[in-house]
Amino acid sequence: MSSLRVGVMAGALTEGSLLPQLFKEAKEKKGATMAWGYLFELLAGLAAWICYGLMKADYPTVITNGFSVLINLVLMVLIYKYRRYKAQGT
């Protein structure tokens, strides 16, 4: 197996790791299960991987981490929305 395939597979598994949490937040609408610090630190790490991938012209790294950033941003919006909704009591 080539290193490119291993890299793409690793990226796909990593980026997919937060999909269950995203689906859970969308379904339960609670917004209380994830820590903001964790998400911000994860976003910072993903941004660093994107920069690294761009510097090395390693586009599978850029694409998979870019997709992970997108998943995390959607998750953060849902958490904010549902926590705010819950705090308003409606």
GIDA-V989618 format. One record per residue. N is the residue number from 1. RES is the residue in three letters. SS is DSSP state (~ for helix, > for strand, _ for the rest). PHI is phi in degrees with one decimal (* if undefined). OMEGA is omega in whole degrees, -180 to 180 (NA if undefined). Layout:
N,RES,SS,PHI,OMEGA ; N,RES,SS,PHI,OMEGA
This chain:
1,MET,_,*,-177 ; 2,SER,_,-76.7,180 ; 3,SER,~,-65.8,177 ; 4,LEU,~,-63.5,179 ; 5,ARG,~,-65.2,178 ; 6,VAL,~,-62.5,179 ; 7,GLY,~,-62.8,179 ; 8,VAL,~,-65.5,179 ; 9,MET,~,-63.6,179 ; 10,ALA,~,-62.4,179 ; 11,GLY,~,-63.5,180 ; 12,ALA,~,-63.8,178 ; 13,LEU,~,-66.1,-180 ; 14,THR,~,-66.4,-178 ; 15,GLU,~,-67.4,179 ; 16,GLY,~,-77.6,-175 ; 17,SER,_,-65.6,180 ; 18,LEU,_,-94.8,179 ; 19,LEU,~,-60.2,177 ; 20,PRO,~,-58.6,178 ; 21,GLN,~,-66.4,178 ; 22,LEU,~,-60.8,179 ; 23,PHE,~,-64.6,179 ; 24,LYS,~,-64.1,179 ; 25,GLU,~,-62.2,-179 ; 26,ALA,~,-66.0,-177 ; 27,LYS,~,-78.1,-174 ; 28,GLU,~,-83.9,178 ; 29,LYS,_,54.2,179 ; 30,LYS,_,-101.0,179 ; 31,GLY,_,71.7,-174 ; 32,ALA,_,-112.8,-171 ; 33,THR,_,-100.2,-177 ; 34,MET,_,-121.4,178 ; 35,ALA,_,-87.6,179 ; 36,TRP,~,-60.5,-179 ; 37,GLY,~,-58.9,178 ; 38,TYR,~,-59.7,-177 ; 39,LEU,~,-65.7,179 ; 40,PHE,~,-67.1,178 ; 41,GLU,~,-66.0,177 ; 42,LEU,~,-62.1,178 ; 43,LEU,~,-61.9,179 ; 44,ALA,~,-64.1,177 ; 45,GLY,~,-64.1,178 ; 46,LEU,~,-64.5,177 ; 47,ALA,~,-62.8,177 ; 48,ALA,~,-64.1,177 ; 49,TRP,~,-64.8,177 ; 50,ILE,~,-64.4,178 ; 51,CYS,~,-60.4,178 ; 52,TYR,~,-59.7,179 ; 53,GLY,~,-61.1,178 ; 54,LEU,~,-67.3,179 ; 55,MET,~,-64.4,-179 ; 56,LYS,~,-93.5,-174 ; 57,ALA,_,55.6,180 ; 58,ASP,_,-101.4,-172 ; 59,TYR,~,-70.1,172 ; 60,PRO,~,-59.7,177 ; 61,THR,~,-64.6,-180 ; 62,VAL,~,-63.7,-176 ; 63,ILE,~,-67.2,-177 ; 64,THR,~,-66.9,179 ; 65,ASN,~,-72.8,175 ; 66,GLY,~,-62.8,177 ; 67,PHE,~,-65.9,177 ; 68,SER,~,-63.6,176 ; 69,VAL,~,-60.3,179 ; 70,LEU,~,-59.9,179 ; 71,ILE,~,-59.8,-179 ; 72,ASN,~,-66.4,179 ; 73,LEU,~,-65.4,177 ; 74,VAL,~,-62.4,178 ; 75,LEU,~,-60.4,179 ; 76,MET,~,-64.4,178 ; 77,VAL,~,-63.2,179 ; 78,LEU,~,-63.0,180 ; 79,ILE,~,-61.3,179 ; 80,TYR,~,-60.7,-178 ; 81,LYS,~,-60.8,-176 ; 82,TYR,~,-74.8,176 ; 83,ARG,~,-66.8,180 ; 84,ARG,~,-66.0,179 ; 85,TYR,~,-60.7,180 ; 86,LYS,~,-67.1,-180 ; 87,ALA,~,-66.2,179 ; 88,GLN,~,-77.7,177 ; 89,GLY,_,75.8,179 ; 90,THR,_,-109.6,NA
